[in-house]
Amino acid sequence: MTELIDIIKKVQLTHSLNKQELVSILKDDSSDATLFAAANEVRKKYVGDEVHLRGLIEFSNICKCNCFYCGLRKDNASVQRYRMSVDEIISLAGKAKDYGYKTVVLQSGEDAFFDKEKMCKVISSIKALNLALTLSIGEKSYEEYKAYKDAGADRYLLRIETTDKKLYQKLHPSMSFENRINCLQNLKSLGYEVGTGCLVGLPEQSDESLADDILFFKKLGADMIGLGPFIPCPDTPLQNTQGGTFTKALKVMALTRLILPDINIPATTAMETLQQNGRILALQSGANVVMPDVTDEDCKQKYTIYPGKAGLNNTAQDYKNSIVKSIEAIGRTISQGYGFHNKNS
């Protein structure tokens, strides 16, 4: 235990660990309290006590991909599919602004209906509302990413999910690990704030693989990292597998904060889904962002990446009010800014 505490003290000061040091912390839970406290201190030092709220709009659950873990996978016939119109998306962004959000996150399955022209219309219209904009819409060509950036998109979230190439290929039929990496590199080269992340607790995933994930985040120079526990979803190939644990996901998140001290890290809905008060525990262990869902209730219920998603039965305004209250109860404040990555490490 003394050795682990020394490693935690080291990374708190230097923001650097090798793979074996990361693995040693991931494998041993005896120093978790020290780890979480260190991540919280680094969060406070580098990004302060403000929590950035970002309004999430899930505008289509139609997807051409067949990822084994995702409830929206193409072959899942039990999903009630929906797709918002361009005007509906823009209108919902306007509502998010009225709720007080400074940033919206557009998320969808990989839906070919939204070609470059449609997406650019959505992006430019939302930017005209004086909002920061994050896209989370999957793998696109360099030209598409450039068009989105030229239209005003600020950030792009594309989770690697796992850097274990063999496992990645197994879980993502007809997809290319190399293309995933290439997409992230293209986004960096185009000047986006780039977000990525991983699922924690996938079948056949090792602590060594998770350590590689964290080192990948560092090598990429990510601006934001979104991660959470793997939650098995009905009607998917992984429906009967064991899911990830809240604690392991929290440890990966805390280590990510220690390694990348000034980036933005959301307390994800998956953490709240798996553990009551999970979002607050994440905010007290390194996170500084929350992404409340502003999608209309009917659509929100159908965006079933995993079962039991937190907040499904709340209106957008009530959900935000509840989150604000819980954040303020732990002495944190709601940011009034756009929440860009302030590189100061």
N, C-alpha and C positions, 0 to 999 in steps of 0.2 A: 504493500500500500504506500509506503514511504517513497518508493521509486516512482509510482504513478503520480503522486503529488508533486514530485520534483519535475516530472515531464509536463504536468499541467502548468506549473510555475514558469517553466521554460517557454512554453508556447504563449503564455500570457504576455511575456516580455518581448519575445522575438518574432512571434507570429509565424513560426516555422517548425515543422516536425518532419521526420522521415517516415516512410511507410511503416516500419516496424513499431515506431513509437505510437503512431495512430492505432495500429492493430492492438497493441497492448492495452490501450484505454478502452477500445471497443469491446474487447473480450472480457474485461474485468469491471464489475459494477461497484466495487468497494469504494471508489472515490468519486462516484457520480455527483454527490452534493458539492464537492470541491470544484468539479468540472463545470457544473451549471452556474455556480457563483462566479467563477472566473469569467465565463462567457458573458454573464450579466454585467460585470465590471467593465469588460472591454467594450461591450455595446454602449454603456453609459459614457465612457471616455471618448469614443470615436463618433457615435451618431446621436448621443444625447438621449433625453427622456421623451422626445416626441415620437408619437406613433402615426405613421402615414396610413390613412384610409384610402383604399382604391375601390371604386365601384365596379363590380364584375358583371358583365353582360354576356350571357351564354346564348348566342344568337342562332346556333344551329346544332342539332345533335346528329346530323347526317355525316357519315364518315366512310371514306373509301378504304380505310385501313382495317386490319384484323388483329390488332394487338391482343395477345392472350389474356391480359389482365383487365381490359377495359370493357365496361358495359355498353359502350357506344359502338363496339366493333361491328363491321359491316355484316357479319353473318348472324348477329343476334336479332332474330326475327321477333322477339318479344318486346322490343323497344318501340314505343309510340314516337315516330319521327316527327320533327317539326323544323321549320326554317322561317326565320323572320324575314320580312322584306327590308330592303335598303332603308326605306322611310321609317319603318318600325324601329330599326336599330338606332337611327339618328334621333328619333323621338325619345327613346329610352335613355340615350346619353344626355339629352336635355333634362329629363327627370332626375338623373343622377346629379347633374349640376344643381338643380333645385334642392336636392337633399343635402347639398353642401360639399359634394366630392370635388376635388381638384384634378383627379386622375380617373379615367375609366380604363378597364381592361376588357378588350373584346376577345372572347374565347369561343371556339367552335371545334367540331370535328373537321376532318379534312374534306370539306364540301366543295366540289368543283363548280357548283353554281356561282359561287362568289369569285368571278374572274377578276383580272387586274383592274378593269374599268369600274366594276361595281365596288370593289374594295377601296379604290382610290376616291370614289365619290363619298363613301362612308367616312373615310379618314379625313378628307379635306373639310367635310361638313362638321365633323366633331371638333376638329381643330379650330374652326371658326367660332366655336362656343367658348374658346379660351380654356380648354382642358388639355392636360397632358394625356397621352394615349399610348397604351401598351397593347400589342397584338400577341395573341397566342393561338395561331391558326395553322401550325404545322410546317411541313417541309415545302418550300417553294423554290423557284429558280432565282438566280442572282438578279435577273432583270425584274422579276416581281418584287423582290425585297427592295431593290433600288427605287422602283416606282412608289412603293408604300412610303419609303423614307422621304422621297421628293414631295409626296403628298402631305407629309407632316408627321408621320408616325415617329414616336420618340424611343420606344422600347420594344423589345421582342423577347418573348419567353418561349424557349424550345428546350424542354427537358431531355437530357441524354438518357434518363431512366436508369441505365447501368453502363459503366465503361467496360464491363466484361463482355468482350466481343462475341464470344461463343454463346453466352446467355442472351445477349441482345438479339442475335440472329434467331435464336430459338423462340423468343417471345414476340418477335416482329416479322412474321412471314411476309415475303415479297418486299421487304424493306432492307436498306443497306446501312450498316454501321458507318461506313466511310462517308456516305452521303449526309448522314446526320452530323458528323464532325464538320464536313464541308459547309453545310448550311450555317453552323455556328460561326465558322471562320468568315464566311461571307458577310454575316450580320455585323461582326466586329469590324471588318474592313470598310463597311458602309457607314460606320459611325453611330450605330444604334447603341443604346444601353442594352446589354445582352444579359438575359436571364437564362439559367438552365437549372438542373437539379436532378434528383433521383428518387426512385421508390426504395424504401427501406424494408427489407424482410421478404423480398421475392424468393420463390423456391430456387434452391441451388445457389443463392447469393451468399458469399462468404464475407467475413470481416475484412479479409485482405482486399476483396473487391470494393467494399465500401471505402476503405482507405484510399484505394486508387481513384474512386469517385472524387473524394475531397481534394486530392492532389491535382486531379484534372480541372476542378473548379479554379484552383490557384493558377495553373498553367494557362488556362484560357483567359484569365483576367476578367472573370465574370463580374458584372455589376449587381446582380441579384441572384439569389439561389432560393428556389422553392422546392421543398422536399417534405415527404410525409410517409407514414407507414403504409405498406401495401395492405389493402383491404379486399379480400376475395369477393368477387361479384357473381351473382347467379347468372346462369346462361352464358358463361365463359369457360374456356378450357381449364382455368385455374380455380373454378368455383369451390372445389372440395379440398384445396390446399390450405395449409396453415398460413395465416396472415402475419404481418410484421407486428412488432410491439411498439407501444408508445414510447417506452424508455429508450429503445435503440434508436428510434427516429429522433428523439430529443438529443441524444448523444451525438449523432451525426450533425445535427443542426448546431449544437454548441461548439463542436470542433470546427465546423465551417466558420462560425463567427470568430473563433480564436485565430484561425489561419488567414481569414479575409476580414480584418477588423472593421473596415469602413463601408462595407457593402450593405445593400438592403436585403433583409431576410423576412419573409412573411411567416406569421404564425398561421399555418394552413388549416383549412376546414377539416382535412382528414385527421389532424391531431385532435380537434374538438370532437369529431365524430367518434374516435376511438376512446377518448378519455374525457369525462366530464371536467370542465374547466381546463381542458388541454390547451386552449388558445392562450389563456392567461399564464399557464406554466411555461409555455413557449416564450411569451413576452418577457418572462422573468429568467430566461435561460439563453438570451441572445437575440431574439426576434425584435423587429421594430416596424413591421408592416402588417396590416390586416386587410383582407379583401372581401368585404361583405357583398353578398349577391344582391344585385338590384333587378335581376331578371323577373319578369312577371311570373306570378305563382304557377300558372298552368305550365309554362315552359320549364320553369325551374324543377318541377316535379319529374319532368321527362329527361332531364340531363343527368342520367344515372351512370356516371363513371364507376361508382361503387355504391353499395347500399347504405341507407340510413344517414345520408348526408345531413350534417347539422344545419339548422336554420330553414328547413324546407317549409315549415308551417307558419313562418312569420312573414308579415308584409315587409317590403324593403325598408320602409321608414322605421317600423318597430324593431327590425333586426339591427339597423344601424344604432338606434337609441340604446338598445340593450348592450351592444358592444361598447359604445362610448362610455356608458355607465360603469361597466366592468373595468375598462381601461383606467378611467379616472379613479376608481376605487383602490387601485394599486399605486397611486401617486404619479401616474404618467399623464401626459397631455396630448391632445389631438393636434397634429400639425396643421397649420393653415397654408403651407407651401405645397409645391408640386412634387416634392420628394425625390429629386434627382440625386444620383450617386455623387456625394461630395468626397472626392478622393483626397484623403488627408493622412494616409498611412505611409 
